[in-house]
């Protein structure tokens, strides 16, 4: 049976049609919803009913329209309060919307328009691509200890949660193409884009692009842990993870047209092959050849990698 919404919050163009679909469960509004304006109105409704959304309002001082974990959790909290006998599912469909419609009969305060630019949209596309990689195939099989440093699904998951919540940002920037396929920029070395993965592509179409993202996610996880690392330790672990991922996906190591970078991949791949044959832990004494290859790349000639922890990170 169709539910007729009454509150002007939910019956005003251009989002009225989307809310009416949700009220009929065709489909509900849930995590990943594409209609950002409808999500913003829902987020403001939750806030007005005292389910605060500090993360979703941090960037613009207004709901951001991303139906992520925080909004999902707030909907569940709302459902627990108003439907105590039922299992909360975090989806806004007939029952949840009907209750919101009853509780909020008056129009809400107008929402300020969000700043828009092509870059904003590109950043969002890049972020979604990063999240697809971090939750995609093979990630659970990247599991090893490199000189005492754990690289595993738990750490990739932690990076994913911080990306979802915009604590680690993702920025599209074509300039990165000049020296790599992506970089992770920690707080302490950042003139701009602190705690961001910066990449020159928005969709991560190839396995090589995805493997670079795995590499940068290792750096992001190192930063989350806040432990300063030498370039050899930082880059070594990242390259091993990258090559293991590429091996799992394609059967081959990562290659690079730059001979010095290619040599690093060749050495890192030796560890990837050992992991695939059942080894999972490597000591510093075993990493001499990879260390030497890394030391030969000018880009890695930094005295230290001062990962100092991402402020307000979710661990
Ligand atoms: Zn690196």
Boltz pocket constraint, residues with backbone or C-beta under 6 A from the ligand:
constraints:
  - pocket:
      binder: B
      contacts: [[A, 215], [A, 219], [A, 234], [A, 235], [A, 238]]
      max_distance: 6.0
